[in-house]
Amino acid sequence: MTITYTNPISGDQLAALTEEDAKIMGQIVYDVRIQTHDPRSVAYQKTHLQSYINQCLHHFTIPDIFLIQAYDGDKCVAFRFIKPVKYSTLGSLQTEEEISKYGRYRQWYIDQGLDFNTGLASGFFGVHKDYNGQGIATKLRNLCNEEAKRKGYDWVLVQDIDSKSRWEWTMNYYKKNGYEVVMSDLRVPQIFGGYGKFCYYKI
């Protein structure tokens, strides 16, 4: 088995991806998350395959986004979308109600001196259940961070984590790869994932 990784896919190339591409990637995420589904989590309570397909289709249309995929031969076995933080829920608070509820979380990042125009949101990604534990997710993260840095992004907002196991894996990745995580004392509400505290790291 030889895993290969695509060059970053963005712009017209990303927009040209089809519903079939979305189905393949949506299935990867669904098969993994349905096994560890936590009904208390608002961010990941999608228990229908179509929800993940729709999420992929939506990502095809977001400006300034890019995608890197991993293949075993001609089979897509993993992927990771990267999008600017301004397209995340926390980065796009607009109504008075949203600002009243969640503005203090965004303000914490601003108080850290971070520019929301140069930040990234947590990536939407998945690794096929038969390929877990082979370092593919780590390789994808590293490739995405390299591309993001090349594009001028310099920090990542960490949220969208809904379980202890995903939190521990993520924090272990940061530690092993030399990223210094700056942790707030603000617990993440369910709408943003529901586990851990808001934090960020520089890339």
C-alpha positions as CSV (number, residue, x, y, z in Angstrom):
1,M,0.0,0.0,0.0
2,T,1.4,3.4,-1.1
3,I,-0.5,6.5,0.0
4,T,-0.3,9.5,-2.2
5,Y,-1.5,13.0,-1.5
6,T,-3.0,15.5,-3.9
7,N,-1.7,19.0,-4.5
8,P,-4.0,21.6,-2.8
9,I,-7.3,21.8,-4.7
10,S,-8.9,25.2,-4.7
11,G,-10.7,27.8,-6.9
12,D,-12.2,26.5,-10.1
13,Q,-10.7,23.0,-9.5
14,L,-12.5,22.7,-6.2
15,A,-15.8,24.1,-7.7
16,A,-15.6,21.5,-10.4
17,L,-15.8,18.6,-8.0
18,T,-19.1,16.6,-8.3
19,E,-21.7,15.2,-6.0
20,E,-20.0,11.9,-6.4
21,D,-16.9,13.3,-4.9
22,A,-18.9,14.7,-2.0
23,K,-20.5,11.2,-1.5
24,I,-17.2,9.5,-1.3
25,M,-15.8,12.0,1.3
26,G,-19.1,12.2,3.2
27,Q,-19.2,8.4,3.5
28,I,-15.7,8.4,5.0
29,V,-16.7,10.8,7.8
30,Y,-20.1,9.2,8.4
31,D,-18.7,5.7,8.8
32,V,-16.3,6.9,11.5
33,R,-18.4,9.3,13.4
34,I,-21.6,7.2,13.5
35,Q,-19.6,4.7,15.5
36,T,-18.7,7.3,18.2
37,H,-21.8,9.4,17.9
38,D,-22.5,11.5,21.0
39,P,-26.1,12.6,21.0
40,R,-25.3,15.5,23.4
41,S,-23.1,17.2,20.7
42,V,-24.8,19.8,18.6
43,A,-21.9,20.1,16.2
44,Y,-21.8,16.4,15.4
45,Q,-25.3,15.1,16.0
46,K,-25.8,14.5,12.2
47,T,-26.7,10.9,12.1
48,H,-27.6,10.8,8.4
49,L,-25.1,10.3,5.6
50,Q,-26.7,13.1,3.5
51,S,-25.7,15.6,6.2
52,Y,-22.0,14.9,5.6
53,I,-22.5,14.9,1.8
54,N,-24.1,18.3,2.0
55,Q,-21.3,19.6,4.2
56,C,-18.8,18.5,1.5
57,L,-20.9,20.1,-1.2
58,H,-21.0,23.3,0.8
59,H,-17.3,23.3,1.2
60,F,-16.9,23.2,-2.6
61,T,-18.5,26.6,-2.8
62,I,-16.7,28.6,0.0
63,P,-14.2,31.2,-1.3
64,D,-10.5,31.0,-0.3
65,I,-10.9,27.3,0.8
66,F,-8.6,24.5,-0.2
67,L,-8.7,20.7,0.0
68,I,-6.0,18.0,0.2
69,Q,-6.9,14.3,-0.4
70,A,-5.1,11.1,0.3
71,Y,-5.4,8.1,-2.1
72,D,-4.5,4.4,-2.0
73,G,-4.3,3.8,-5.7
74,D,-7.4,5.4,-7.2
75,K,-9.3,5.2,-3.9
76,C,-9.8,8.3,-1.8
77,V,-9.1,7.2,1.8
78,A,-8.8,10.6,3.5
79,F,-9.3,14.3,3.0
80,R,-9.0,17.6,4.8
81,F,-10.7,21.0,4.0
82,I,-9.1,24.2,5.2
83,K,-11.0,27.4,5.4
84,P,-10.4,30.9,6.8
85,V,-11.7,31.5,10.3
86,K,-14.0,34.3,8.9
87,Y,-16.2,31.6,7.4
88,S,-16.6,29.7,10.8
89,T,-19.5,30.4,13.1
90,L,-17.4,32.2,15.6
91,G,-15.7,34.3,12.9
92,S,-19.0,35.4,11.3
93,L,-21.2,36.4,14.2
94,Q,-23.6,39.0,12.9
95,T,-26.9,39.3,14.8
96,E,-27.2,41.0,18.1
97,E,-28.3,37.7,19.6
98,E,-25.3,35.8,18.3
99,I,-22.9,38.6,19.5
100,S,-24.7,38.6,22.9
101,K,-24.3,34.8,23.3
102,Y,-20.9,34.2,21.7
103,G,-19.1,37.6,21.3
104,R,-17.0,37.1,24.4
105,Y,-15.4,34.0,22.9
106,R,-14.5,35.9,19.8
107,Q,-13.2,38.8,21.9
108,W,-10.8,36.5,23.7
109,Y,-9.0,35.9,20.3
110,I,-9.0,39.6,19.5
111,D,-7.5,40.3,22.9
112,Q,-4.7,37.9,22.1
113,G,-3.8,40.2,19.2
114,L,-5.0,37.8,16.5
115,D,-6.2,39.0,13.1
116,F,-9.3,37.1,12.0
117,N,-8.2,37.8,8.4
118,T,-5.1,35.6,8.8
119,G,-6.6,32.9,10.9
120,L,-8.0,29.4,10.0
121,A,-10.9,27.5,11.3
122,S,-10.7,23.9,12.4
123,G,-10.5,21.7,9.3
124,F,-13.3,19.4,8.2
125,F,-11.7,16.1,7.5
126,G,-12.0,12.3,7.7
127,V,-9.9,9.2,7.3
128,H,-11.4,5.9,6.1
129,K,-12.1,3.6,9.0
130,D,-9.8,0.9,7.5
131,Y,-6.9,3.3,7.3
132,N,-6.9,4.8,10.8
133,G,-3.7,4.7,12.9
134,Q,-1.4,4.8,9.8
135,G,-0.3,8.5,10.2
136,I,-2.5,9.7,7.3
137,A,-4.3,12.3,9.4
138,T,-1.0,13.7,10.7
139,K,0.4,13.9,7.2
140,L,-2.7,15.7,6.0
141,R,-2.6,18.2,8.8
142,N,1.1,18.9,8.1
143,L,0.6,19.4,4.4
144,C,-2.4,21.6,5.0
145,N,-0.5,23.8,7.5
146,E,2.4,24.1,5.1
147,E,0.0,25.3,2.3
148,A,-1.9,27.6,4.7
149,K,1.4,29.2,5.8
150,R,2.4,29.7,2.2
151,K,-0.9,31.5,1.6
152,G,-0.2,33.9,4.5
153,Y,-2.3,32.4,7.3
154,D,-0.5,32.3,10.6
155,W,-2.8,30.9,13.3
156,V,-5.6,28.3,13.8
157,L,-8.7,28.6,15.9
158,V,-9.3,25.3,17.7
159,Q,-13.0,24.2,18.2
160,D,-15.4,21.7,16.7
161,I,-14.1,18.9,19.0
162,D,-16.9,16.8,20.5
163,S,-15.3,14.0,22.5
164,K,-12.5,13.3,24.9
165,S,-10.8,10.9,22.5
166,R,-10.7,13.5,19.6
167,W,-9.5,16.2,22.0
168,E,-6.6,14.0,23.3
169,W,-5.6,13.0,19.7
170,T,-5.6,16.6,18.6
171,M,-3.6,17.9,21.6
172,N,-1.1,15.0,21.1
173,Y,-0.7,16.0,17.5
174,Y,0.1,19.6,18.5
175,K,2.6,18.4,21.1
176,K,4.4,15.9,18.8
177,N,4.7,18.4,16.0
178,G,6.0,21.3,18.0
179,Y,2.9,23.6,18.1
180,E,2.4,25.6,21.2
181,V,-1.2,25.7,22.1
182,V,-2.5,28.9,23.8
183,M,-5.4,27.9,26.0
184,S,-8.2,30.1,27.2
185,D,-10.3,29.4,30.3
186,L,-13.5,29.5,28.2
187,R,-15.2,26.2,27.8
188,V,-16.5,25.4,24.4
189,P,-20.4,25.4,24.2
190,Q,-22.1,22.6,22.4
191,I,-22.9,24.7,19.3
192,F,-19.1,24.9,18.7
193,G,-18.3,21.3,19.4
194,G,-19.0,20.9,23.2
195,Y,-15.6,19.6,24.4
196,G,-12.5,21.3,25.8
197,K,-11.7,25.0,25.9
198,F,-11.2,27.5,23.2
199,C,-7.6,27.8,22.1
200,Y,-5.3,28.5,19.2
201,Y,-1.9,27.8,17.9
202,K,0.5,29.6,15.5
203,I,1.6,28.0,12.3
